[in-house]
Amino acid sequence: MFMKQPARMTESLCLACGLCCNGALFADVILRGASERALFEDIGCVLRTQGGGKRLPQPCPAWIQSRCQIYDRRPLYCREFDCQLLLDCRNGQMTSKRALSLIRRAARQLGAVERCFQQLNDRSTHLCLRLRFQRLRTRLARRHLSPAESLIFSRLGLRIHQLNLLLSKYFLPSSPPHESPRKTNILTAHPSVT
């Protein structure tokens, strides 16, 4: 057990991370109330309807250059969400140094995934990773792949699997909030709903 980390130290982890905003951790965010919907509709976002409610697809359009451009007005779900890594730091179960190391590891793995997407001519960075992978898999299934493409696609699957393991172990909360968005399990055909 480590000492509990000061809030300012743990908040710096969020600025170094962004996985809850960039489409790696979640497929979407539940919007509650008209003001949250209006905030995103006013900036031209297309919202999804699911179960009678509106959801904001990830990556979040307000997440620009690793910063939330609407931080003071962000949706309630975003205000309430703390990843497991942040919770562990705040509770003294992990040092900020170890947490930052895991964030950097996730960023490297995400970079490796992105390079595979680019090598397969997929530039759909506006989609969450799960949906992006599914669309690429469908597109590639329609044609014969060269040996090089097959190798890259295999690497992509492996790298996504490794990223999923890291995200599940260190970033996804062990007990999700009441109405959690769909977790991004990138390799599955359907998102897990908690």
C-alpha positions as CSV (number, residue, x, y, z in Angstrom):
1,M,0.0,0.0,0.0
2,F,1.3,3.4,-1.0
3,M,0.4,6.9,0.3
4,K,-2.7,8.4,-1.2
5,Q,-1.8,10.7,-4.0
6,P,-2.7,14.4,-3.9
7,A,-5.6,15.4,-6.3
8,R,-3.3,17.7,-8.3
9,M,-0.9,14.8,-9.0
10,T,-3.6,12.4,-10.0
11,E,-5.3,15.0,-12.2
12,S,-2.1,15.3,-14.2
13,L,-2.6,11.6,-15.1
14,C,-5.8,12.4,-16.9
15,L,-4.1,15.1,-19.0
16,A,-1.4,12.5,-20.0
17,C,-4.0,9.9,-20.9
18,G,-7.3,10.6,-22.6
19,L,-8.2,6.9,-23.2
20,C,-11.8,7.6,-21.9
21,C,-12.2,10.3,-24.6
22,N,-10.4,9.0,-27.6
23,G,-12.5,5.9,-28.5
24,A,-10.0,3.3,-27.1
25,L,-11.9,2.7,-23.8
26,F,-15.5,3.4,-24.7
27,A,-17.6,3.3,-27.8
28,D,-19.9,6.1,-26.6
29,V,-21.0,8.3,-23.7
30,I,-24.6,8.5,-22.4
31,L,-26.0,12.0,-22.6
32,R,-28.4,13.0,-19.9
33,G,-30.8,15.8,-20.4
34,A,-31.5,18.3,-23.1
35,S,-28.6,20.6,-22.2
36,E,-26.0,17.9,-22.7
37,R,-27.6,16.9,-26.1
38,A,-27.8,20.5,-27.2
39,L,-24.1,21.1,-26.3
40,F,-23.0,18.5,-28.9
41,E,-25.8,19.1,-31.4
42,D,-24.8,22.8,-31.5
43,I,-21.3,21.9,-32.6
44,G,-22.6,19.6,-35.3
45,C,-22.2,16.2,-33.7
46,V,-24.4,13.4,-34.8
47,L,-25.8,11.6,-31.8
48,R,-27.0,8.0,-31.6
49,T,-30.3,7.0,-30.1
50,Q,-30.3,3.9,-28.0
51,G,-32.8,2.7,-25.4
52,G,-34.7,6.0,-25.7
53,G,-31.6,8.0,-24.8
54,K,-28.9,9.8,-26.7
55,R,-25.3,8.8,-26.9
56,L,-22.2,10.6,-28.1
57,P,-20.1,8.4,-30.2
58,Q,-16.4,8.3,-29.3
59,P,-13.8,9.6,-30.0
60,C,-15.2,12.7,-28.4
61,P,-15.2,15.7,-30.8
62,A,-14.4,18.0,-27.9
63,W,-11.2,16.1,-27.1
64,I,-8.6,18.0,-29.1
65,Q,-4.9,17.8,-28.7
66,S,-5.2,15.7,-25.5
67,R,-7.5,18.3,-23.9
68,C,-11.2,18.5,-23.3
69,Q,-12.4,21.8,-24.9
70,I,-15.7,21.8,-22.9
71,Y,-14.2,20.6,-19.6
72,D,-16.4,22.9,-17.5
73,R,-19.5,21.9,-19.4
74,R,-18.7,18.2,-20.0
75,P,-21.5,15.6,-19.7
76,L,-22.4,14.2,-16.2
77,Y,-21.0,10.8,-17.1
78,C,-17.7,12.3,-17.9
79,R,-17.7,14.2,-14.6
80,E,-18.5,11.0,-12.7
81,F,-16.1,8.7,-14.4
82,D,-12.8,7.8,-12.9
83,C,-10.8,5.0,-14.4
84,Q,-9.4,2.2,-12.2
85,L,-5.9,3.6,-12.6
86,L,-6.9,7.0,-11.2
87,L,-8.9,5.3,-8.4
88,D,-5.9,3.2,-7.5
89,C,-3.7,6.2,-7.3
90,R,-6.1,8.2,-5.2
91,N,-6.5,5.3,-2.8
92,G,-2.8,4.7,-2.4
93,Q,-2.8,1.4,-4.2
94,M,-0.5,2.6,-7.0
95,T,2.1,5.4,-7.3
96,S,1.6,8.1,-9.9
97,K,4.9,7.1,-11.4
98,R,3.6,3.5,-12.0
99,A,0.3,4.9,-13.4
100,L,2.1,7.2,-15.8
101,S,4.2,4.3,-16.9
102,L,1.0,2.3,-17.7
103,I,-0.5,5.3,-19.5
104,R,2.7,5.5,-21.7
105,R,2.5,1.8,-22.3
106,A,-1.1,2.1,-23.4
107,A,-0.2,5.0,-25.7
108,R,2.6,3.0,-27.3
109,Q,0.2,0.1,-27.9
110,L,-2.4,2.4,-29.3
111,G,0.2,3.8,-31.6
112,A,1.1,0.3,-32.8
113,V,-2.6,-0.3,-33.5
114,E,-2.9,2.9,-35.4
115,R,0.1,2.1,-37.6
116,C,-1.5,-1.2,-38.5
117,F,-4.7,0.6,-39.5
118,Q,-2.7,3.0,-41.6
119,Q,-0.8,0.2,-43.3
120,L,-4.2,-1.3,-44.3
121,N,-5.3,2.1,-45.7
122,D,-7.8,2.7,-42.9
123,R,-7.9,6.3,-41.9
124,S,-11.3,6.3,-40.0
125,T,-9.9,8.0,-36.9
126,H,-13.4,9.5,-36.3
127,L,-14.6,6.0,-35.2
128,C,-14.0,4.2,-31.9
129,L,-11.5,1.4,-32.2
130,R,-14.1,-1.3,-31.9
131,L,-16.2,0.0,-34.8
132,R,-13.2,0.8,-36.8
133,F,-11.8,-2.7,-36.5
134,Q,-15.2,-4.3,-37.3
135,R,-15.5,-2.1,-40.5
136,L,-12.0,-2.9,-41.6
137,R,-12.5,-6.6,-41.0
138,T,-15.8,-6.5,-43.1
139,R,-14.1,-4.6,-45.9
140,L,-11.1,-6.9,-46.0
141,A,-13.3,-10.0,-45.9
142,R,-14.8,-9.0,-49.3
143,R,-11.6,-9.4,-51.2
144,H,-8.5,-11.6,-51.4
145,L,-5.7,-10.3,-49.1
146,S,-2.1,-10.4,-50.2
147,P,0.3,-12.2,-47.8
148,A,1.6,-8.8,-46.6
149,E,-2.0,-7.6,-45.9
150,S,-2.7,-10.9,-44.1
151,L,0.3,-10.5,-41.9
152,I,-0.5,-6.8,-41.0
153,F,-4.1,-7.8,-40.2
154,S,-2.9,-10.6,-38.0
155,R,-0.6,-8.1,-36.2
156,L,-3.5,-5.7,-35.8
157,G,-5.6,-8.4,-34.2
158,L,-2.8,-9.3,-31.8
159,R,-2.0,-5.7,-30.9
160,I,-5.7,-4.9,-30.3
161,H,-5.9,-8.0,-28.1
162,Q,-2.9,-6.8,-26.1
163,L,-4.4,-3.4,-25.7
164,N,-7.7,-4.8,-24.6
165,L,-5.9,-6.8,-21.9
166,L,-4.1,-3.7,-20.6
167,L,-7.2,-1.6,-20.6
168,S,-9.2,-4.3,-18.9
169,K,-6.6,-4.9,-16.2
170,Y,-5.7,-1.3,-15.3
171,F,-8.2,1.2,-16.8
172,L,-11.7,-0.2,-16.7
173,P,-13.3,0.2,-13.3
174,S,-14.0,-3.0,-11.5
175,S,-17.5,-1.7,-10.6
176,P,-18.9,0.4,-13.4
177,P,-21.2,3.4,-12.8
178,H,-25.0,3.0,-12.8
179,E,-25.4,3.7,-16.5
180,S,-22.1,3.0,-18.1
181,P,-21.4,3.6,-21.8
182,R,-20.5,0.6,-23.9
183,K,-17.0,-0.6,-23.2
184,T,-14.9,-1.0,-26.3
185,N,-13.9,-4.6,-26.6
186,I,-12.3,-4.0,-29.9
187,L,-12.2,-7.6,-31.2
188,T,-15.8,-8.6,-30.4
189,A,-18.6,-8.1,-32.9
190,H,-20.8,-6.5,-30.3
191,P,-19.8,-4.1,-27.5
192,S,-20.2,-5.4,-24.0
193,V,-22.8,-3.5,-22.0
194,T,-22.4,-3.2,-18.3
